[in-house]
Every structure is written in structure tokens, then in C-alpha cells.
Amino acid sequence: MKEMTESELQTKVADYIRLQYPKVLFHSDYGSGVKLTARQAAIQKRQNGGLKGWPDMFIAEPFKEWHGLFIELKKDGTRLKKKDGTWASGHIAEQAKMMAELEKRGYLAKFAVGFDEAKRIIDEYLDGPQPERVEF
């Protein structure tokens, strides 16, 4: 079977959330992992506040002490850390730094390697009594 790209993984996770949690608000960054021209990359960088390492998905659902859940998706087989415990790449280190900053601000931020891990993280986060919905 063909290995799933990160973009395909993102789409599969988005479909899962839509089907299993239809009232949950979420956002997925389509630009993540897409090859951009230099001009497009400069525009995206400006629009993202010049910050590196922003996670792929955000679930805008407060739960317990968290304001929401950020997920950085990685395709199956991705190694996050080396044997010595350091991050596997500078890019993953930047992502981990951003996720630590998000957690300092009250958001849960997790790496998910593959669909099954993403599904588990989402289910664990959303499993429990959800706040009452306000109709607008």
C-alpha cells in the first residue's frame, strides 16, 4: 500500500473529526507541507506573524484546563527524536518550541505520528462532557 503523505493524513484527520464530532470547530492549515514559490512563502510568513513551527491543526474546543487542542501531524514512520533524546531535526525542534509556547498559554499541543495516534489524541481530548452550546 502507498504511504500516506502529510497532506493526505491531514485530510483523513479532518474527515474523521467532521464525522465523529460534527459540532466541534476545527481548522487545518492547508499550506502545511505544500511547496510554495518564494513569493507565496513570503506572504504566508507575513500572514502567520513570521512565526515558525505552527501546528497543522487546531480544535477550538475547550476541555478541562485547556483552551483548545493543537496537533502537529507527521506521517507514519516519522521519528521525532534521535536515540540520544534530541529532536530528529531542526524543523521538529522549532515545532516543539512553538508547541511549548502554546501550552504555556493554556492550549494542549501534541505531535501525532500517523492517523491512529491522531485519532487517539483527539478522542482522549474530546472524550468527556462538552460545554453547553450557545445558539447564535
Buried (B, 14 or more C-beta within 10 A) or exposed (E): EEEBEBBBBBBBBBEBBEEEBEEBEBEBBEBBBEEEEEEEEEEBEEEEEEEEBBBBBBBEBBBEEBEBBBBBBBBEEBEBEEEEEEBEEEEBBBBBEBBEEBBEEEBBBBBBBBBEBBBEBBEEBBEEEEEEEEEE
